[in-house]
């Protein structure tokens, strides 16, 4: 078991806090060119170029969520100590953080993390192989509650995916291989 960081955007953080998000998909790095056997085995897998593909996270790992935060600096506190913090996912009015410094999720300090996840399952699949149930597990349960059809569920997931990964050449159209991580929120 290891403790590792994982990036989440504001929308994903809100879905976790609401109890709707229990799964996340992350592109494999590097993308396999030809998988000769099962797309996931505990020892990893190799494509035709000899890359060993291993998930970044394993069942039992604890993940601390990195999200965008606003930190009030200049209080004379030593670097790395807890400081007054607001979370971007919770902010209703920018006036709340007028005197705060924005720390994008990539730079969020460990002490500021408020969400810990426990990985329960890992598998590999193509991003377009996502099922309706897995779209819900990705945090889109509110679409079902609103009575929207399956097409809307997938469209919302695809839009979010493309907003994060299309600029990296890993959009829905490219149908990349992904690691699917199922998790539970931990205290």
One Martini backbone bead per residue (centre of mass of N, CA, C, O) as a GRO file, in nm:
protein
  187
    1UNK     BB    1   0.096   0.036   0.023
    2UNK     BB    2   0.027   0.366  -0.097
    3UNK     BB    3   0.095   0.719  -0.110
    4UNK     BB    4  -0.083   0.932  -0.346
    5UNK     BB    5  -0.136   1.152  -0.589
    6UNK     BB    6  -0.439   1.325  -0.728
    7UNK     BB    7  -0.598   1.477  -0.982
    8UNK     BB    8  -0.864   1.730  -0.955
    9UNK     BB    9  -1.132   1.884  -1.045
   10UNK     BB   10  -1.398   2.060  -0.938
   11UNK     BB   11  -1.614   1.864  -1.046
   12UNK     BB   12  -1.495   1.608  -0.916
   13UNK     BB   13  -1.493   1.702  -0.623
   14UNK     BB   14  -1.798   1.746  -0.593
   15UNK     BB   15  -1.872   1.447  -0.656
   16UNK     BB   16  -1.724   1.328  -0.414
   17UNK     BB   17  -1.862   1.495  -0.188
   18UNK     BB   18  -2.157   1.383  -0.290
   19UNK     BB   19  -2.107   1.059  -0.362
   20UNK     BB   20  -2.083   1.003  -0.696
   21UNK     BB   21  -1.770   0.948  -0.707
   22UNK     BB   22  -1.594   0.608  -0.783
   23UNK     BB   23  -1.442   0.698  -1.055
   24UNK     BB   24  -1.145   0.681  -1.275
   25UNK     BB   25  -0.981   0.800  -1.572
   26UNK     BB   26  -0.657   0.710  -1.719
   27UNK     BB   27  -0.414   0.733  -1.924
   28UNK     BB   28  -0.193   0.560  -2.077
   29UNK     BB   29   0.170   0.529  -2.011
   30UNK     BB   30   0.204   0.444  -2.275
   31UNK     BB   31   0.051   0.377  -2.554
   32UNK     BB   32  -0.055   0.106  -2.685
   33UNK     BB   33  -0.008  -0.073  -2.996
   34UNK     BB   34  -0.009  -0.392  -2.889
   35UNK     BB   35  -0.211  -0.624  -2.742
   36UNK     BB   36  -0.148  -0.974  -2.675
   37UNK     BB   37  -0.305  -0.957  -2.409
   38UNK     BB   38  -0.437  -0.890  -2.151
   39UNK     BB   39  -0.490  -0.556  -2.045
   40UNK     BB   40  -0.469  -0.700  -1.741
   41UNK     BB   41  -0.203  -0.762  -1.518
   42UNK     BB   42  -0.020  -0.764  -1.237
   43UNK     BB   43   0.266  -0.764  -1.409
   44UNK     BB   44   0.161  -0.649  -1.650
   45UNK     BB   45   0.241  -0.521  -1.984
   46UNK     BB   46   0.316  -0.575  -2.333
   47UNK     BB   47   0.419  -0.446  -2.612
   48UNK     BB   48   0.589  -0.452  -2.914
   49UNK     BB   49   0.814  -0.249  -2.770
   50UNK     BB   50   0.841  -0.346  -2.447
   51UNK     BB   51   0.648  -0.209  -2.278
   52UNK     BB   52   0.561  -0.165  -1.949
   53UNK     BB   53   0.235  -0.181  -1.820
   54UNK     BB   54   0.138   0.030  -1.547
   55UNK     BB   55  -0.023   0.127  -1.299
   56UNK     BB   56  -0.014   0.384  -1.070
   57UNK     BB   57  -0.247   0.235  -0.927
   58UNK     BB   58  -0.348   0.028  -0.647
   59UNK     BB   59  -0.481  -0.179  -0.459
   60UNK     BB   60  -0.470   0.005  -0.141
   61UNK     BB   61  -0.426   0.270  -0.220
   62UNK     BB   62  -0.364   0.608  -0.122
   63UNK     BB   63  -0.538   0.908  -0.216
   64UNK     BB   64  -0.451   1.242  -0.260
   65UNK     BB   65  -0.623   1.522  -0.331
   66UNK     BB   66  -0.572   1.750  -0.596
   67UNK     BB   67  -0.664   2.092  -0.565
   68UNK     BB   68  -0.783   2.393  -0.590
   69UNK     BB   69  -0.636   2.667  -0.406
   70UNK     BB   70  -0.662   2.912  -0.139
   71UNK     BB   71  -0.403   3.105   0.010
   72UNK     BB   72  -0.304   3.262   0.307
   73UNK     BB   73  -0.055   3.467   0.324
   74UNK     BB   74   0.159   3.651   0.520
   75UNK     BB   75   0.160   3.521   0.845
   76UNK     BB   76   0.449   3.393   0.937
   77UNK     BB   77   0.449   3.113   0.835
   78UNK     BB   78   0.587   2.839   0.772
   79UNK     BB   79   0.673   2.655   0.528
   80UNK     BB   80   0.417   2.395   0.518
   81UNK     BB   81   0.208   2.516   0.684
   82UNK     BB   82  -0.082   2.577   0.790
   83UNK     BB   83  -0.337   2.763   0.620
   84UNK     BB   84  -0.556   2.957   0.512
   85UNK     BB   85  -0.834   2.792   0.331
   86UNK     BB   86  -0.964   2.755  -0.001
   87UNK     BB   87  -1.190   2.591  -0.219
   88UNK     BB   88  -1.281   2.610  -0.542
   89UNK     BB   89  -1.533   2.409  -0.526
   90UNK     BB   90  -1.673   2.614  -0.289
   91UNK     BB   91  -1.685   2.873  -0.443
   92UNK     BB   92  -1.917   3.144  -0.499
   93UNK     BB   93  -1.722   3.396  -0.432
   94UNK     BB   94  -1.438   3.579  -0.507
   95UNK     BB   95  -1.433   3.759  -0.245
   96UNK     BB   96  -1.337   3.531  -0.046
   97UNK     BB   97  -1.027   3.544  -0.215
   98UNK     BB   98  -0.886   3.824  -0.248
   99UNK     BB   99  -0.630   3.760  -0.025
  100UNK     BB  100  -0.554   3.517  -0.203
  101UNK     BB  101  -0.366   3.240  -0.324
  102UNK     BB  102  -0.336   3.059  -0.605
  103UNK     BB  103  -0.339   2.692  -0.622
  104UNK     BB  104  -0.296   2.473  -0.825
  105UNK     BB  105  -0.329   2.143  -0.811
  106UNK     BB  106  -0.028   2.076  -0.884
  107UNK     BB  107   0.056   2.281  -0.614
  108UNK     BB  108  -0.065   2.134  -0.389
  109UNK     BB  109  -0.038   2.080  -0.071
  110UNK     BB  110  -0.069   1.821   0.141
  111UNK     BB  111  -0.200   1.973   0.389
  112UNK     BB  112  -0.464   2.065   0.203
  113UNK     BB  113  -0.585   1.796   0.201
  114UNK     BB  114  -0.937   1.656   0.228
  115UNK     BB  115  -0.897   1.397   0.033
  116UNK     BB  116  -0.936   1.039   0.062
  117UNK     BB  117  -0.850   0.748  -0.128
  118UNK     BB  118  -0.944   0.406  -0.199
  119UNK     BB  119  -0.829   0.153  -0.379
  120UNK     BB  120  -1.021  -0.137  -0.521
  121UNK     BB  121  -0.982  -0.105  -0.847
  122UNK     BB  122  -0.829  -0.238  -1.157
  123UNK     BB  123  -0.847  -0.147  -1.511
  124UNK     BB  124  -0.869  -0.205  -1.863
  125UNK     BB  125  -0.962   0.031  -2.131
  126UNK     BB  126  -1.150   0.190  -2.340
  127UNK     BB  127  -1.306   0.486  -2.326
  128UNK     BB  128  -1.562   0.392  -2.512
  129UNK     BB  129  -1.639   0.139  -2.302
  130UNK     BB  130  -1.826   0.287  -2.142
  131UNK     BB  131  -2.081   0.272  -1.923
  132UNK     BB  132  -2.351   0.387  -1.771
  133UNK     BB  133  -2.261   0.305  -1.483
  134UNK     BB  134  -1.976   0.444  -1.517
  135UNK     BB  135  -2.076   0.730  -1.556
  136UNK     BB  136  -2.192   0.747  -1.275
  137UNK     BB  137  -1.917   0.679  -1.126
  138UNK     BB  138  -1.790   0.954  -1.253
  139UNK     BB  139  -2.040   1.172  -1.153
  140UNK     BB  140  -2.336   1.156  -1.338
  141UNK     BB  141  -2.605   1.120  -1.157
  142UNK     BB  142  -2.766   1.388  -1.211
  143UNK     BB  143  -2.869   1.301  -1.494
  144UNK     BB  144  -3.062   1.083  -1.398
  145UNK     BB  145  -3.228   1.257  -1.202
  146UNK     BB  146  -3.314   1.448  -1.457
  147UNK     BB  147  -3.395   1.237  -1.700
  148UNK     BB  148  -3.175   1.169  -1.881
  149UNK     BB  149  -3.034   1.022  -2.129
  150UNK     BB  150  -2.773   0.833  -2.239
  151UNK     BB  151  -2.654   1.039  -2.434
  152UNK     BB  152  -2.605   1.265  -2.221
  153UNK     BB  153  -2.408   1.112  -2.046
  154UNK     BB  154  -2.189   1.073  -2.260
  155UNK     BB  155  -2.154   1.366  -2.348
  156UNK     BB  156  -2.054   1.473  -2.077
  157UNK     BB  157  -1.811   1.291  -2.050
  158UNK     BB  158  -1.675   1.363  -2.323
  159UNK     BB  159  -1.638   1.664  -2.264
  160UNK     BB  160  -1.459   1.633  -2.019
  161UNK     BB  161  -1.239   1.465  -2.146
  162UNK     BB  162  -1.163   1.667  -2.375
  163UNK     BB  163  -1.089   1.909  -2.183
  164UNK     BB  164  -0.830   1.741  -2.084
  165UNK     BB  165  -0.714   1.540  -2.350
  166UNK     BB  166  -0.725   1.647  -2.649
  167UNK     BB  167  -0.459   1.831  -2.642
  168UNK     BB  168  -0.292   1.534  -2.611
  169UNK     BB  169  -0.424   1.313  -2.813
  170UNK     BB  170  -0.676   1.178  -2.598
  171UNK     BB  171  -0.941   1.165  -2.717
  172UNK     BB  172  -1.226   1.014  -2.800
  173UNK     BB  173  -1.149   0.960  -3.102
  174UNK     BB  174  -0.882   0.793  -3.016
  175UNK     BB  175  -0.942   0.578  -2.803
  176UNK     BB  176  -0.793   0.529  -2.541
  177UNK     BB  177  -0.617   0.382  -2.315
  178UNK     BB  178  -0.726   0.291  -1.979
  179UNK     BB  179  -0.739   0.347  -1.644
  180UNK     BB  180  -0.952   0.198  -1.401
  181UNK     BB  181  -1.057   0.359  -1.099
  182UNK     BB  182  -1.166   0.234  -0.798
  183UNK     BB  183  -1.328   0.401  -0.512
  184UNK     BB  184  -1.300   0.516  -0.168
  185UNK     BB  185  -1.374   0.705   0.082
  186UNK     BB  186  -1.164   0.840   0.333
  187UNK     BB  187  -1.075   0.960   0.655
   0.00000   0.00000   0.00000
